[in-house]
Amino acid sequence: MKKLLSGAALAASFAATSALAADEVKLQLQWVTQAQFAGYYVALDKGFYSDEDLNVTVLPGGPDIAPPQVLAGGGADVMLNWMPSALAAREKGLPVVNIAQPFKTSGLMLTCWKDTGITSPQDFKGKTIGVWFFGNEYPFLSWMSQEGISTDGGEDGVTVLKQGFNVDPLLQRQADCISTMTYNEYGQVLDAGVSPDELVTFKYEEQGVATLEDGIYALEENLQDPAFVDKMTRFVRASMKGWKYAEEHPDEAAEIVLDNDASGAQTEAHQKRMMGEIAKLTAGSNGALDPADFDRTVATLLGGGSDPVITKKPEGAWTHVITDAALK
């Protein structure tokens, strides 16, 4: 005679089955755990991913981690990447596709010492400028090409200093300008005791050369699989829910990020300031890529003179299939 399962046993069995049924998603970040990625950590903390039957693992990045390489090697299902890096990788043979764009505007800028006499991009000539690499150099190189300024040094060109992910080159006067983000390094310069009156900043948005940052990318071949598309639809829907919650509750979002920072390197004050600035960049995005923003980014990259970042307009580099379904 078959035994009937008790209510408690049935519940336990259902819970176990549900846990096994959750789809695994590995997300590769561009950098270390910080408020730049708050939406994903909020989605984890608030259960938005589990509500979509997803078991999401967030993989922090670092100076020696290139997200496209991780994605290509199968180490992640989806990555965050700046569009210049993603499009350059695509042209070189890695078929990455933008499936969502949580960041609407760019936080990239150059921060320069005012006493260098720099007042416009043409004043960069003869100066040393710190630039991030690992794909982050592409907007700068395109900008200089459009300005007609060589990046090979000399009186009529700029000397490019391969900048680490800190502000030391500016503070130590190794560079006249360095790359900064509105939400991170610029604040670090101020925290070092420098007054805003001592600085001149050039926001890429205001120079007309801003490119899209922090998009969500997957491999094109995976998007041919309906099960993967369904999984990504749920992932994007939950992620955008996390981002909108973070925008509305920036201090709480910063605290959630700190709770997920295994390194313990971040401070509360810094993360709260960062989250406040990040919210300005994600504001206005529902997750769907604006084709006009894509075209603007491509135009900037194609305007690279004799050495453009990409040599032709990409085809199939983005899709609305995921966001159309996620936003229903």
C-alpha positions in Angstrom: 0.0 0.0 0.0 1.4 3.4 -1.0 2.1 5.8 1.8 0.7 9.3 1.4 3.2 12.1 1.9 2.5 14.6 4.7 1.9 18.2 3.9 5.4 19.1 5.3 7.0 16.4 3.1 5.2 17.5 0.1 6.3 21.1 0.7 9.9 20.0 1.1 9.7 17.9 -2.0 8.3 20.8 -4.0 11.0 23.2 -2.6 13.7 20.7 -3.6 12.3 20.3 -7.1 12.0 24.1 -7.5 15.5 24.6 -6.4 16.7 22.1 -8.9 14.6 23.7 -11.6 16.2 27.1 -11.2 18.2 28.1 -14.3 21.9 28.9 -13.7 23.2 32.3 -15.0 26.7 33.5 -14.6 27.2 37.2 -15.1 30.7 38.6 -15.6 31.2 42.2 -14.4 33.6 44.7 -15.9 35.2 45.5 -12.6 35.3 44.7 -8.9 32.2 44.8 -6.7 30.9 48.4 -6.4 27.8 50.5 -6.9 28.5 50.6 -10.7 26.8 47.1 -10.6 24.2 47.8 -7.9 21.2 46.8 -9.9 22.4 43.2 -10.2 23.3 42.9 -6.5 19.9 44.4 -5.6 18.2 41.9 -7.8 20.0 39.2 -5.9 19.3 40.6 -2.5 15.6 41.3 -3.1 14.9 38.0 -4.6 14.1 39.4 -8.1 16.2 36.6 -9.7 14.8 33.8 -7.6 11.3 35.1 -8.5 12.2 34.4 -12.1 13.5 30.9 -11.2 17.1 32.0 -11.8 20.2 31.1 -9.8 22.5 34.0 -10.7 26.2 34.0 -9.9 27.8 37.5 -10.2 31.5 37.2 -11.1 33.5 40.3 -10.1 36.0 41.6 -12.6 39.4 43.2 -12.1 42.4 44.7 -13.9 43.4 41.4 -15.5 39.9 40.2 -16.4 38.6 40.9 -19.9 34.9 40.1 -20.0 34.8 39.3 -23.8 37.5 36.6 -23.2 35.6 35.2 -20.3 32.4 35.0 -22.4 34.3 33.5 -25.3 35.8 30.8 -23.1 32.4 29.8 -21.7 33.2 31.2 -18.2 30.0 33.3 -18.2 26.6 33.2 -19.9 26.4 37.0 -20.2 28.8 39.9 -19.6 28.8 43.6 -19.0 30.9 45.6 -21.4 31.3 49.0 -22.9 30.1 49.1 -26.4 33.4 50.1 -28.0 35.0 47.1 -26.6 32.2 44.8 -27.5 32.0 46.1 -31.1 35.8 45.8 -31.5 35.6 42.2 -30.3 32.7 41.5 -32.7 34.7 42.8 -35.7 37.6 40.7 -34.6 35.4 37.6 -34.8 33.8 37.2 -31.4 30.0 37.4 -32.2 28.7 39.3 -29.1 25.3 40.9 -29.2 23.9 43.6 -27.0 20.7 42.3 -25.4 20.0 45.1 -23.0 21.3 48.6 -22.2 20.7 49.6 -18.5 23.0 52.7 -18.8 21.6 55.5 -20.9 24.4 58.0 -20.6 28.2 58.0 -20.1 30.1 58.8 -17.0 33.5 58.9 -18.7 35.6 62.1 -18.6 39.1 63.4 -18.5 40.2 65.3 -15.4 43.1 67.7 -15.9 45.2 70.1 -13.7 44.0 73.6 -14.4 47.5 75.0 -14.0 48.6 73.1 -17.2 46.7 75.8 -19.2 44.4 73.2 -20.7 41.1 74.8 -21.6 40.0 72.8 -24.7 40.9 69.5 -26.4 43.4 71.2 -28.7 45.4 72.1 -25.6 46.1 68.4 -25.1 48.9 68.7 -27.6 52.2 68.2 -26.0 50.6 66.8 -22.8 50.6 63.4 -21.1 47.2 61.9 -20.7 46.4 58.8 -18.7 44.1 56.4 -20.5 42.6 53.1 -19.4 43.1 50.1 -21.7 41.3 46.6 -21.9 38.8 48.2 -24.3 38.3 51.4 -22.4 40.8 53.2 -24.6 38.7 53.2 -27.7 36.5 56.3 -27.0 39.6 58.3 -26.3 41.5 57.2 -29.4 38.4 58.0 -31.6 38.1 61.4 -29.9 41.8 62.3 -30.6 41.5 61.1 -34.2 38.5 63.3 -34.7 40.4 66.2 -33.2 43.3 65.5 -35.6 45.7 64.9 -32.6 48.3 62.2 -32.8 48.6 59.8 -29.9 52.3 59.1 -30.7 53.6 61.9 -28.5 55.6 65.0 -29.6 54.7 68.7 -29.5 51.7 68.2 -31.8 50.4 65.0 -30.2 49.6 63.5 -26.9 51.7 61.1 -24.9 49.4 58.3 -23.8 50.1 56.9 -20.3 48.7 53.5 -19.8 46.8 54.3 -16.7 46.1 51.9 -13.9 42.8 51.9 -12.2 43.7 54.7 -9.7 44.3 58.4 -9.8 48.0 58.3 -8.8 49.3 59.6 -12.2 47.4 62.9 -11.7 48.2 63.3 -8.0 51.9 62.5 -8.6 52.0 64.8 -11.6 53.0 62.0 -13.9 50.1 63.0 -16.2 48.5 66.3 -17.0 45.1 64.6 -17.4 43.7 61.2 -16.4 40.7 59.2 -17.2 38.0 59.4 -14.6 34.4 58.4 -14.1 31.9 60.8 -12.7 30.9 58.2 -10.2 34.4 57.0 -9.1 37.8 58.4 -9.8 36.8 62.0 -9.9 35.6 61.6 -6.3 38.9 59.9 -5.4 40.8 63.0 -6.7 38.7 65.2 -4.4 39.1 62.8 -1.5 42.9 63.3 -1.9 42.5 66.9 -1.0 42.3 68.5 -4.4 39.8 71.3 -4.8 37.5 71.3 -7.8 38.8 74.8 -8.6 42.2 73.2 -9.3 40.8 71.0 -12.0 39.3 71.1 -15.5 37.1 68.3 -16.7 36.0 67.2 -20.1 32.9 64.9 -20.2 32.8 62.7 -23.2 29.0 63.4 -23.4 29.6 67.1 -23.7 32.3 66.6 -26.4 29.9 64.6 -28.6 32.1 61.5 -28.4 30.3 59.6 -25.7 29.8 55.9 -26.3 27.5 53.5 -24.5 28.7 51.9 -21.4 27.8 48.9 -19.3 25.6 47.0 -21.7 24.5 43.4 -21.3 26.0 41.1 -23.9 25.6 37.4 -24.9 27.0 35.3 -27.7 25.0 35.3 -30.9 25.0 31.5 -31.2 23.4 31.2 -27.8 20.6 33.5 -28.9 19.5 30.8 -31.4 18.4 28.6 -28.5 14.8 29.4 -27.3 15.6 28.2 -23.8 18.5 30.6 -23.5 16.4 33.4 -24.9 13.8 32.7 -22.3 16.4 32.6 -19.5 17.9 35.9 -20.7 14.4 37.5 -20.8 13.9 36.6 -17.2 17.4 37.7 -16.3 17.0 41.1 -18.0 13.5 41.7 -16.5 14.8 41.0 -12.9 18.0 43.0 -13.5 16.0 46.1 -14.6 13.8 45.7 -11.6 16.9 45.8 -9.5 18.2 48.9 -11.3 15.0 50.8 -10.8 14.9 49.8 -7.2 18.5 51.0 -6.8 17.7 54.4 -8.4 14.8 54.9 -6.0 16.7 53.7 -2.9 20.3 54.7 -3.6 21.6 54.4 0.0 20.0 51.0 0.5 21.5 49.9 -2.8 24.9 51.0 -1.7 24.6 49.0 1.5 23.6 45.9 -0.4 26.7 46.4 -2.6 28.9 46.6 0.6 27.3 43.4 1.9 28.5 41.7 -1.3 32.0 43.1 -1.3 34.1 40.1 -0.2 37.3 42.2 -0.4 36.0 44.7 2.2 37.9 47.4 0.2 34.9 49.7 -0.3 33.7 52.3 2.1 30.1 53.3 2.8 30.7 57.0 2.0 32.3 56.2 -1.4 29.6 53.7 -2.4 26.8 56.0 -1.5 28.3 58.8 -3.5 28.9 56.4 -6.4 25.4 55.1 -6.3 24.1 58.7 -6.4 26.1 59.3 -9.6 25.3 55.9 -11.2 21.5 56.6 -10.8 22.0 59.6 -13.1 23.4 57.3 -15.8 20.7 54.6 -15.6 17.9 57.1 -15.4 15.7 57.1 -18.5 16.6 53.6 -19.5 14.0 50.8 -19.3 16.7 48.3 -20.5 16.0 48.5 -24.2 18.8 49.8 -26.4 17.9 53.1 -28.1 19.0 52.6 -31.8 19.9 56.3 -32.0 22.4 55.8 -29.1 23.8 52.8 -30.9 24.2 54.8 -34.1 25.9 57.7 -32.2 28.4 55.2 -30.7 29.1 53.6 -34.0 29.7 57.0 -35.7 32.2 58.0 -33.0 34.1 54.7 -33.4 34.1 54.9 -37.2 35.4 58.5 -37.0 38.8 57.2 -36.0 40.7 58.6 -38.9 43.4 56.3 -40.3 43.1 53.9 -37.3 39.4 53.6 -36.4 38.2 51.3 -33.7 35.9 49.6 -36.2 36.1 49.8 -39.9 32.4 49.3 -40.9 29.0 49.6 -39.3 28.2 46.4 -37.4 25.3 44.2 -38.5 23.4 42.1 -36.0 25.3 43.7 -33.0 22.1 44.3 -31.0 18.7 42.9 -30.6 15.4 43.9 -29.0 14.1 40.3 -28.8 15.0 40.0 -25.1 13.8 43.4 -23.9 10.6 43.2 -26.0 9.7 40.1 -24.1 11.0 41.3 -20.8 9.1 44.6 -20.9 5.7 43.1 -21.7 
